[in-house]
Amino acid sequence: MNRLAGKRALITGGTSGIGLETAQRFVAEGAQVVVTGVTPASIEKARQTLGDKVPVIQADARDLDAQRGLAERVREHFGELDVAFLNAGVSDWRPFEEHTEDSYDRLFDINVKSVFFLTQALVPVLANPSSVILNASNSAHGGYGHSNAYAATKAAVGSLMRSWNTDLLTSHGIRFNAISPGPVDTPLYRKLGIEDPAQQTAVLEAISSGIPLGRMGKPEEIAEAVVYLASDASAFTVGQDLILDGGQTIF
Ligand SMILES: NC(=O)c1ccc[n+]([C@@H]2O[C@H](COP(=O)([O-])OP(=O)(O)OC[C@H]3O[C@@H](n4cnc5c(N)ncnc54)[C@H](OP(=O)(O)O)[C@@H]3O)[C@@H](O)[C@H]2O)c1
């Protein structure tokens, strides 16, 4: 299929999970892709998976100079950008009482502040028309236990997505949409600080049992939606937050 033929795309957090799967789908659909990551081992693995044609750039989302530098590198590489999938993010599930200023700041720095300032830096690079897709979460649409601060970061992302359409659609031809996945089986769940494998399995089973479909989502099921939002097939889709969660939010 060639649904993204000729598109020049940036995927942040393209070294793992949903971002890595989406990068592979984008390439298969004819796009030229640049991805970012932060962890050296993850970057190396992604380079092997994606091959020579996909530059993998290290750009720490917590470092705003690195985000601005990334926009500049994208401009040097592509000239203009047709698609940005702002996907890099971290989760942190912990009881509300156990959050600290550091854990709160880490979530908001990576999930919100970096998205805010990277988007600002990308505005002059984005083509007219272009499509930006933000990765939010269905946790922002519910009231799930232990997701408090994380869910709040994703609610902020949804809010930015809506207001940026007002700021930038008419003036710059940039349309913004979001996806809100429910639990998707990615390495993210091995980064929650749960060391005991038995407890990790119990957490994943508990998550799956709370999803009406009875299972977690697969990264390819999320990538498919991103391909749609990146493609011209969605040209009339503006300001939407697509919930992809096996029915978890509506039941
Ligand atoms: N999995 C789910 O259930 C789920 C549900 C809803 C929403 N989401 C959202 O989907 C997005 C991707 O999550 P995932 O499940 O695919 O997780 P993942 O496998 O852990 O991937 C996270 C990606 O973000 C990158 N990243 C993390 N911290 C970064 C930083 N400081 N600077 C730059 N890049 C950074 C990682 O880079 P390295 O690999 O180089 O460290 C990696 O590429 C996140 O925004 C997450 O909140 C996930």
PDBQT file of the ligand as one rigid body, heavy atoms in Angstrom, charges set to zero:
ROOT
HETATM    1  N1  LIG A 301       1.384   1.377  25.971  1.00  0.00    +0.000 N 
HETATM    2  C1  LIG A 301       0.243   1.892  26.403  1.00  0.00    +0.000 C 
HETATM    3  O1  LIG A 301      -0.570   1.197  27.043  1.00  0.00    +0.000 OA
HETATM    4  C2  LIG A 301      -0.115   3.316  26.122  1.00  0.00    +0.000 A 
HETATM    5  C3  LIG A 301      -1.439   3.724  26.316  1.00  0.00    +0.000 A 
HETATM    6  C4  LIG A 301      -1.790   5.043  26.071  1.00  0.00    +0.000 A 
HETATM    7  C5  LIG A 301      -0.842   5.941  25.629  1.00  0.00    +0.000 A 
HETATM    8  N2  LIG A 301       0.438   5.522  25.468  1.00  0.00    +0.000 N 
HETATM    9  C6  LIG A 301       1.418   6.515  25.029  1.00  0.00    +0.000 C 
HETATM   10  O2  LIG A 301       2.066   6.047  23.875  1.00  0.00    +0.000 OA
HETATM   11  C7  LIG A 301       3.367   6.636  23.797  1.00  0.00    +0.000 C 
HETATM   12  C8  LIG A 301       4.380   5.546  23.489  1.00  0.00    +0.000 C 
HETATM   13  O3  LIG A 301       4.338   4.596  24.542  1.00  0.00    +0.000 OA
HETATM   14  P1  LIG A 301       4.777   3.072  24.357  1.00  0.00    +0.000 P 
HETATM   15  O4  LIG A 301       3.769   2.258  25.045  1.00  0.00    +0.000 OA
HETATM   16  O5  LIG A 301       5.124   2.791  22.967  1.00  0.00    +0.000 OA
HETATM   17  O6  LIG A 301       6.065   3.077  25.325  1.00  0.00    +0.000 OA
HETATM   18  P2  LIG A 301       7.587   2.661  25.097  1.00  0.00    +0.000 P 
HETATM   19  O7  LIG A 301       7.677   1.371  24.374  1.00  0.00    +0.000 OA
HETATM   20  O8  LIG A 301       8.179   2.783  26.449  1.00  0.00    +0.000 OA
HETATM   21  O9  LIG A 301       8.166   3.815  24.145  1.00  0.00    +0.000 OA
HETATM   22  C9  LIG A 301       8.368   5.106  24.623  1.00  0.00    +0.000 C 
HETATM   23  C10 LIG A 301       9.159   5.898  23.608  1.00  0.00    +0.000 C 
HETATM   24  O10 LIG A 301       9.346   7.231  24.114  1.00  0.00    +0.000 OA
HETATM   25  C11 LIG A 301      10.735   7.524  24.142  1.00  0.00    +0.000 C 
HETATM   26  N3  LIG A 301      11.064   8.383  25.270  1.00  0.00    +0.000 N 
HETATM   27  C12 LIG A 301      10.832   8.171  26.582  1.00  0.00    +0.000 A 
HETATM   28  N4  LIG A 301      11.367   9.162  27.311  1.00  0.00    +0.000 NA
HETATM   29  C13 LIG A 301      11.950  10.010  26.433  1.00  0.00    +0.000 A 
HETATM   30  C14 LIG A 301      12.678  11.209  26.572  1.00  0.00    +0.000 A 
HETATM   31  N5  LIG A 301      12.953  11.760  27.765  1.00  0.00    +0.000 N 
HETATM   32  N6  LIG A 301      13.119  11.806  25.449  1.00  0.00    +0.000 NA
HETATM   33  C15 LIG A 301      12.899  11.278  24.234  1.00  0.00    +0.000 A 
HETATM   34  N7  LIG A 301      12.221  10.127  24.045  1.00  0.00    +0.000 NA
HETATM   35  C16 LIG A 301      11.761   9.512  25.137  1.00  0.00    +0.000 A 
HETATM   36  C17 LIG A 301      11.429   6.179  24.279  1.00  0.00    +0.000 C 
HETATM   37  O11 LIG A 301      12.770   6.282  23.842  1.00  0.00    +0.000 OA
HETATM   38  P3  LIG A 301      13.881   5.175  24.240  1.00  0.00    +0.000 P 
HETATM   39  O12 LIG A 301      13.320   3.844  23.772  1.00  0.00    +0.000 OA
HETATM   40  O13 LIG A 301      15.074   5.582  23.455  1.00  0.00    +0.000 OA
HETATM   41  O14 LIG A 301      14.050   5.231  25.709  1.00  0.00    +0.000 OA
HETATM   42  C18 LIG A 301      10.550   5.321  23.385  1.00  0.00    +0.000 C 
HETATM   43  O15 LIG A 301      10.903   5.460  22.038  1.00  0.00    +0.000 OA
HETATM   44  C19 LIG A 301       3.585   7.362  25.131  1.00  0.00    +0.000 C 
HETATM   45  O16 LIG A 301       3.342   8.737  24.958  1.00  0.00    +0.000 OA
HETATM   46  C20 LIG A 301       2.541   6.738  26.021  1.00  0.00    +0.000 C 
HETATM   47  O17 LIG A 301       2.143   7.596  27.068  1.00  0.00    +0.000 OA
HETATM   48  C21 LIG A 301       0.830   4.235  25.686  1.00  0.00    +0.000 A 
ENDROOT
TORSDOF 0
